[in-house]
């Protein structure tokens, strides 16, 4: 018998994924390159560090809710009943996304701690400036990589979630509707 996960659990799972994906894509594609318009490199760093710190608080929480709904809300079991292989891949991607999300937040804090008020000089959100302290520059490069890795993993989770939902719909149809539907 196929287990069911509640609509609330599924909704929280998806809202967490959407929040994490949308915020990360916005930061990578819009915020990070646009701060180059700020003339002072230290002010660029301050703006970036403040913006990312605000988002990372929400992003880590959103990813935590997503994983909690998967692991504790019955969603993993329900989707494993539909297709154990797809659910297993989704489980791995979710774990990876949680790790990269938390690691990115830590890397961001390490960048911000290199100067008062987070005013670590940078060229852009992904490029250190010549005067960026070396530890902050390493953290910045790592953060850029982690952001892309998070986007790829969360997008993969969303794709697998869709595939598993299609499986659920197909399974819920009777044999005649599968033949003629």
C-alpha positions in Angstrom: 0.0 0.0 0.0 1.3 3.4 -0.9 1.8 5.8 1.9 0.5 9.4 1.6 2.1 12.6 2.8 -0.2 15.5 3.7 -0.7 18.5 1.5 0.8 20.7 4.2 4.0 18.6 4.2 4.2 18.7 0.4 3.5 22.4 0.4 6.2 23.2 3.0 8.7 21.0 1.2 8.1 22.9 -2.1 8.0 26.3 -0.5 11.4 25.6 1.1 12.8 24.5 -2.3 11.4 27.5 -4.1 12.7 29.9 -1.5 16.2 28.5 -1.6 16.3 28.2 -5.4 14.8 31.6 -6.1 16.9 33.5 -3.6 20.1 31.8 -4.6 19.5 32.4 -8.4 18.6 36.0 -7.7 21.8 36.5 -5.7 24.0 34.8 -8.2 22.5 36.3 -11.4 21.3 39.7 -10.2 22.9 40.9 -6.9 26.5 39.6 -7.3 27.2 41.2 -10.7 25.2 44.4 -10.1 27.2 45.5 -7.1 30.0 46.4 -9.5 28.0 49.7 -10.0 29.0 50.7 -6.4 32.3 52.6 -6.8 33.9 51.7 -3.5 35.0 48.1 -3.2 34.6 48.0 0.5 31.0 49.4 0.2 30.4 46.6 -2.4 31.5 44.1 0.2 29.4 45.6 2.9 26.2 45.6 0.7 26.9 42.0 -0.5 27.6 40.7 2.9 24.5 42.3 4.5 22.2 41.1 1.7 23.6 37.6 1.6 23.5 37.3 5.4 19.8 38.3 5.4 19.0 35.8 2.7 21.2 33.0 4.1 19.2 33.2 7.4 16.0 32.5 5.4 17.7 30.1 2.9 19.2 27.8 5.6 15.8 27.8 7.4 14.0 27.0 4.2 16.3 24.2 3.4 16.0 22.9 6.9 12.2 22.9 6.6 12.5 21.2 3.2 14.7 18.4 4.5 12.5 18.0 7.7 9.4 17.6 5.6 11.2 15.0 3.5 12.7 13.0 6.4 10.1 13.5 9.2 6.9 14.4 7.4 6.5 11.1 5.6 7.3 12.4 2.2 10.4 10.2 1.7 8.4 7.1 2.5 5.5 8.1 0.3 7.8 8.8 -2.7 10.0 5.8 -2.0 6.8 3.6 -2.4 6.3 5.2 -5.9 9.9 4.8 -7.1 12.7 3.9 -4.8 15.4 4.8 -7.2 14.1 8.3 -7.9 13.4 8.9 -4.2 17.0 7.7 -3.4 18.5 10.1 -5.8 16.3 12.9 -4.4 17.5 12.0 -0.9 21.1 12.4 -2.0 20.5 15.7 -3.7 18.6 17.0 -0.7 21.4 16.1 1.6 23.9 17.7 -0.8 21.8 20.9 -1.1 21.5 21.1 2.7 25.3 20.8 3.0 26.1 23.3 0.3 23.5 25.8 1.7 25.0 25.7 5.2 28.6 25.7 3.9 27.8 28.8 1.7 26.3 30.6 4.8 29.5 29.8 6.7 31.7 31.0 3.8 29.7 34.2 3.7 30.3 34.8 7.4 34.0 34.2 6.9 34.1 36.9 4.2 32.1 39.4 6.3 34.3 38.9 9.4 37.4 40.1 7.6 36.4 43.8 7.9 34.3 46.0 10.2 30.6 45.9 9.3 31.4 43.3 6.6 33.1 45.9 4.4 35.5 43.4 2.9 36.6 44.8 -0.5 35.4 42.9 -3.5 35.2 43.3 -7.3 31.8 41.6 -7.4 29.9 39.0 -5.5 32.1 36.3 -7.1 35.4 38.1 -7.7 37.8 39.2 -5.0 39.5 42.5 -5.3 43.3 42.8 -5.3 43.1 44.1 -1.7 40.7 41.3 -0.5 42.4 39.4 2.3 43.4 36.0 1.1 41.2 34.0 3.5 38.2 36.1 2.4 39.1 35.6 -1.3 39.2 31.8 -0.8 35.9 31.9 1.0 34.4 34.1 -1.8 35.5 31.7 -4.5 34.2 28.8 -2.4 30.9 30.5 -1.9 30.4 31.1 -5.6 31.0 27.4 -6.3 28.6 26.4 -3.5 25.9 28.7 -4.8 26.0 27.1 -8.2 26.1 23.6 -6.7 23.1 24.5 -4.5 21.1 25.7 -7.6 21.9 22.5 -9.5 21.0 20.2 -6.6 17.7 22.0 -5.8 16.7 22.2 -9.4 17.4 18.4 -9.6 15.2 17.9 -6.5 12.4 19.9 -8.1 12.7 17.8 -11.3 12.6 14.5 -9.4 9.6 15.8 -7.3 7.8 16.4 -10.5 8.6 13.0 -11.9 7.5 11.4 -8.7 4.2 13.3 -8.7 3.6 12.1 -12.3 4.2 8.5 -11.0 1.6 9.1 -8.2 -1.0 10.3 -10.7 -0.3 7.4 -13.0 -0.6 4.9 -10.1 -3.9 6.5 -8.9 -5.6 5.9 -12.3 -7.4 2.6 -12.9 -6.2 0.2 -15.5 -8.8 1.3 -18.1 -7.9 5.0 -17.8 -4.2 4.1 -18.2 -5.1 2.3 -21.4 -7.3 5.0 -22.8 -6.2 8.2 -21.0 
